[in-house]
Amino acid sequence: MKTDLFKNSSKQSSSLQIRGGSSTSHPSPHVSKGKQIVQGHGEVFTHFISLPLAIHPELKQKVETFRNSVLGNNNDRKPLKFQSTLDEMGIEKSMFISPNSLHLTVVMLKLENKEAVDAAQDILKSVSASVRHALDNRPVFIRLKGLDCMNGSLDKTRVLYAPVEEVGGDGRLLRAYIIIDAFVNVGFAGKDAKSRLKLHVTMMNATYRRDKSKGMTFDGREIHKEFGRTDWGEYLIREAQISKRFWYDANGYFHCCGSLPFPHK
């Protein structure tokens, strides 16, 4: 059992920028509850395994400050030169991620009924010991630094995100493949889930845009020039959750259908 779970993790580098697929980005809280989305090869995903980051007030504040700075809502700061051309750049408020839903995505899931959700909860519990062993029973901290665009050039940005690095460079977080394997094996995840893994924190996404007539990209060059070296800080990964897409709890984070605690100390 252990051999199967760990067979891929030893081949990965300490970098968390794994290429090979499209972004697993998520809609903004403005999207109506219960809606599903088609991604990849016509696959419909209803849930996903998330690593919550919205639990960190410092990160939420930095992301909110970033949004307000771009939009010109920081009254105590000097306006940025490009703010007069936001419309031409294709930028609007709805494209920014809510600080309350900040997260990393591990794998997208298709859980079409209660029985499937119950089974997913059992799967997450079943890999708990293996995950703790893979993490050497030690806490995992990540560092978020800079901004980059997903699948394209900055002048035609679809997703602007903060790259993720594991503090210490041990590559332990990449052993999240254990979780991915478990869901792929029962058909709850897409077959190409591993190749599409790209741990990142979405900051802006053109698909969130309310006015779809403006297209699915925006010009991110000036934003990158201003904020491309931002240090977002270091943060502890406390758990993995089965998150329900487009449904939000009172705190603004995706509705939790089950969780797997990570080592805290």
Secondary structure, DSSP 4 states (H G I P E B T S, - for coil): -HHHHHTTGGG--SB----SS-------TTSPTT--EEETTTEEE-EEEEEE-TT-HHHHHHHHHHHHHHHT--TTSPPPGGGGGHHHHT--GGGBPPGGG-EEEEEEE---SHHHHHHHHHHHHHTHHHHHHHTTT---EEEEES-EESSS-GGGBSEEEEEEEETTS---GGGGHHHHHHHHHTTSS-TTTTTT---EEEEEEGGG-S-GGG-S-B--HHHHHHHTT-EEEEEE--EEEEEEEEEE-TTSSEEEEEEEEPP--
